[in-house]
Amino acid sequence: MTTARPLPDVVWDDTLIRKYNIKGPRYTSYPTAVQFHDISAMEAEHHLMQQQSAGPMSLYIHIPFCRHLCYYCGCNKIASKSVRQADEYLDRLALEMANTSRFFGQRTITQLHLGGGTPTFLNEAQMSRLLDLVSRNYQWLPDAGAGEYSIELDPRETSPEMLKLLRERGFNRLSFGIQDFNEATQIAIHRVQPLGLVQPLIEQSRDLAFESLNFDLIYGLPHQTPTTFAETLEQVIELNPDRISLYNYAHLPERFPAQKRLGMIGLPNPETKLQLIQLAITRLQDAGYRYIGMDHFARADDSLCKALDEGTLQRNFQGYATQAETDMLALGVSGISQIGGAILQNHTDLEHYQNRIDNGQLAIRRGFWLSEDDTVRRAAINALSCQGYLNFADFDRQNGVNSRQYFSSSLNQLKKLQADGLVHINSQAVAVTELGRLLLRPILMAFDAYLDESNQNAFSKVL
Ligand code: SF4
């Protein structure tokens, strides 16, 4: 574990924000998805057979279906209203679990996350079936109370009965897709869910004693102005979620055609976007939220803040996590696993995914085999994104390198950022400053061996 060190609050510096607000990865994985290449089911199977670890692990299950499509969305999702289609998908998940439990059935699941799409596209009977399958195939013991079991919720698709079921089945964390409460914005993005719909769900979640509630918000959407967004922030603060994820809307209409509609309505200009994020950071910090790192805030008593202070915070495909670094098995179409030095992604196309599963094969289509260099660079990127600190002596002991020599080129690149006050480097460590915490991506990019001008445009801007 890296030496723990309290992280400073975030400081906004207009000049530096403008200078370093460049395009770059969010580093939910290293290497990033841009580097993934083809991997056959046989190669993946061989890799899984080699795994010796008996340690705890994380499980992610992707439910791709949505009843209504939001125009801003960049997720892997499928428009559907068919209950039968969900049943057929569950049949495939059952087969995939039976197949993968050969490798992982004895390992304890300490983190379970249901994402999508819309996980509550499943009705209560289907959700029960899914959770029964998890219990049957893996060591998932939610009653022990030590793990994190979470689900993404669309307020429009969440019934009181579903919340009750999830709590009874051991879920302790909920993540609500809120985005913005402003009516004009909700209409423009095709996601109308007024405060009056959300509030009773939050109250019920509190009554059911879910440990932690997260809200996803997005800035950079049509009709958002500092005035409207300030109103949304006040409504959010009033509802008092434990965590807030505040994402920069990434406008990529060539990849996600539905986003063209938002471009036609009109998006806030870069100047307004900066005003929106500055407003949010100021208001949330004033209201008692702490900035965790890229896009994430949490209340001081939330476990994310404790992990931040204790130096145990982790970064994964869902953002930040509090559990020790574990292998992650991802099931379902497009799921991305991270297992023993490999990143393995299932087919992103439902038909291909189902064909593979029906043939008794793993559904893995692409991914990445991490080299020793990738593993060392990933450790440096994780240390700086989770602890804001890379202690050379600790790092050398844990990774078997002389980090000052190993990263001499990265440290050289960071000199410019040091001169601007984003990092502090001395003979013992690299430390992210209060100015650098908001501009973490340019700091991390200095450690990325794959990034160059040709692929940088594949990413969104820092802010
Ligand atoms: S934002 Fe969520 S609910 Fe909306 S289309 Fe995307 S995955 Fe579906």
Residues whose N, C-alpha, C, O or C-beta is under 5 A from the ligand:
A	BS01	SF4	C66 H68 L69 C70 C73 C75 K77 G116 G117 T118 D154
